[in-house]
Amino acid sequence: MMIQLEGQISVQAALEARNRRFQLVILKQGLHPTRANPILASAEEQNVPVKFVSVSEIDSMAKGKTHGGVLALAESKSPLSADDFVESIPFYGDSPFLLLLEGVDDSQNLGFTLRTAEAMGVHAVLLKKHLWDFDEAALCRSSSGALERIPMVLFDQTVPMLPGLKKLGIHIYGSIANSKYTLYDKDLTEPILLCVGGEKRGLSAAVRDHCEAFIKIPMQSQTGSLSLSHAASILLGETMRQRFAKREKLISKEF
């Protein structure tokens, strides 16, 4: 299925990732060279045709108002299969950092979460299959291109891959509000899969059954819950902090 990508960041990220087949890149006439040249170079390298159109024409073609004079027609991104994902885990190093998401309500919220996940060093994101029905163009835009670069793995209700991850030594932690432990009580530098549910429904029983421990974000007010993107940001940030501190400690010992 062909989708329309909009904006320099989205189009450039997709071209550089090479996970899609492009049909056409569309640029506004007179687009500044700093915006146009990188896209033109990537398109030429991959033999993707480029069409220049007037401002009024590209405005009429775009779905949003933040396209910045850059559009592209490309195939949907294919998610990573469960088998390929499992085979790729050894390449993530001694301490894989994985994220599982449930109950995402909209593409923008998911995109923000993917953007944070990439920034915090997550190696791959696991999603329920129905979430792949989101507006992919909006998802790519809100993720600031992270959708193109971070591996995405789909799973169904039976969660068949989680027992396999445990056998590989990956600890599965679920985030729930009434947990005895906080995210500061656990060693998040180990190989881990963090499971985060949406604000309305939280984590499903199918996922909870495979969690070996649960952690929560301690609240300093009467706020009952956080949105998925905000909760994930806090959990991922603490994980990166622990891992960075451990790495710095190991480096200091060497010297």
N, C-alpha and C positions, 0 to 999 in steps of 0.2 A: 504494500500500500504506500502511495506517495503522500508525503506531508509537506507543508510549507514551513520552512524555518525562517525566522525573522531576526534581524539584528546582526551586527558585525561579530559580536562575541559568540553567538550561537552558531552562525555559519562557519566562522573560522575554526571553532572548536571541532565541529563535525568534519570539516575537511581534513584537519590535522589528525583526528582520531582514526579516520579511514574505516569506520564501522558501518558506513552507509554507501549505497550507490546513488550518485547524484545524477539528476536529469538535466538541471540547468541552474546556473547562478545568475541572479538579476541584480544589476547595480544601477543606482541613480546616475544620470549624466552629470558630470562635474563633481563627482564624489572626490573628496580630498585624497591625495595620493597615500597619506599615512593610513587611511582606512582601506583604500582600494588595492594598493600594491600587494600586501600579504595575501589577500584573497585571490587576486589574479595569479600570483605565483603558485599557490596551492592548486588552483583550478587548472592551470596550464600543465602542471606536473602530472595531474591525474586525468588529463584529457576531458575535463568537464567544460562544456560550452558556456560562454558568458554572454549575456545580453544587456546592453545599456538602454535604459528607457527614461522618459521624462519624469519630472517630479510628480506631476498629476497622475501619470500612469502607475507609478510605483505606489503612490498613496492609495489609489483605487484598488490595487491588488492586495495590499497589506491588510491583515486582520486587526492589528494594533497600531498605535501611534508612535511607538518607540523603535521602529525598524531601522532608523538612521540611514536609510537609502540602500539597505542590503537585504535581499531575499534569496531563497534557494528552494528548489524542488528536489526532494530526496526521499529515498525509501525509509520506512520506519527502522529504528535500530532493533536488531535481533538480540534478545536477552541471552545470557550465557546458560547453557544447559546444566542440569544438576551434575551430570557425569563430568563435563569439562571443568566445572567449578571445583569439584573434589580433586580432580587431577592437578589443578592449578595451585592448590593450597601449599604444597611444599615450596613453591616459588615465592611465597610471602615471607619467608624467613622463619626464624625460631619462634616467633610470637605473633601469629596471625591476629589481626584485629578486624572483626566482622560485625556487621550490624543487621538486625532483622527488624522490619517495620510491619505493624498491623494497624488497621483502622485509620488510615490516612484519608482525610475528607476531601481534599482538593489538590489539584496539580501544583498550585503555588506553594502550599505547605510542604508537599513532598519535594519540590524543587529546592526550597530553602534548606531542607534537611540534607539533601544530597550535596549541596554546596558546602555545608558545614562538615559533613562526613569526609569529603575529599580533603578539606583543609586540615582536619584533625588526624589524617593518616589512615582512615579506614581502607582496608584492602578490597572489600566487596560488600554489596548491600543485597539482602534477601528480601523479596517482596511476595505477597500473595498474588496469584495470577490475575485476579480481577482488577488489581491496581494498574495493570498495564493498559487498561482502557482509558486512562486519563488523556487529556489533550497533550500530545507529545510535544508540539511546538511550544505551548505555554510552559510545559515542564522544563524543556531545554532552556528557555529564556529565564525562568526564575532560578534555575540551578546555575546560571552564569557559565554554562558549558560543561558543568561537572557530569551531567548525564552522559555526555559523549565519552568521558574518560574513565569513569569508575565502573567496574564490572557489576552488572545487575543480574541477579539469579532469581528465577521464579519458582515458587512452590505452591502446592495445593493444600487442602484442609488436613490431609493425613500427615503432613510434615515428615515425609519419608527420609529426608536427608539428615535430620538432627541426630539420630542415633549414630549415623556414620561419622558425624563430626566429633562426637564424644570419643569414638574409637581412635580418632586421630589426636586425641589429647586436648581438644578444645573445650574449655569450660563455658557452659551456657548459663548466663545470668539474666533473669527477667527483672524489669523495673515495674514495681507495683507500690501503691501508696502506703499500704499497711505493713510493709516489711519490717522485720526486727532490725535489719542492718541498713546502714546508709551506704552510699557509694564511696564514702571515705573509709569504710571498714574493710573493704575488699582489696586484694592485690590485683589491680587491673593491668599489670604488666605481663601477666600470663597470657597464653593463647586464649582468646575469648570471643564469644559471640554475645553481644548485648542485644536484648530483645526489648523493644519499646512499642507500646500500644497507644492507640489514639485516646483523646480526652474522653470520648463518650463511652467506649466499650472496653478499653484497656486491652490486655493480652487475652487471647482465647485460651480455653482449657487445653486445647490440643498442643499449644506452645508451652503453657505452664507445666504440663506433665513432663516435659523434657528438660526443664530448668533445674539445675542442681542447687541453685541459691537465688534469693531475691534481694534486691536492693531498692532503696528509695532515695529521693532527693529531700533532705530535711527542709521543712518550711518554717519560716520565721514569722508567719502571719496566718490569718484565717483562710488564705487562698487554698481552695480544695484541690486544685489540679492545674497543670500547665498544658499548653498546646503541645502536640507531638514535636513540632519543630523546636520549641523552646526547651522541652525536657531532654530531647536528644542532644541539643547543643551543650547543655550542662553536663550530661553523662559523658559525652565524647570529649569535652574539654578537660574534665578531670582525668580521663583515661590518658589523654595526650600528656597532661602535666606529670602524671606518675611515670610514664614511659620516658619522658624527656629527663626527669630527675634521675631515674635509674641509669640512663645512658651517660649523663654527665658525671655521675658518681663512678661509673666504671672507667670512664676516660681519665678522671683525676687520679685513680689508683694506678693507672699505667704510667703516669708521670710523677 
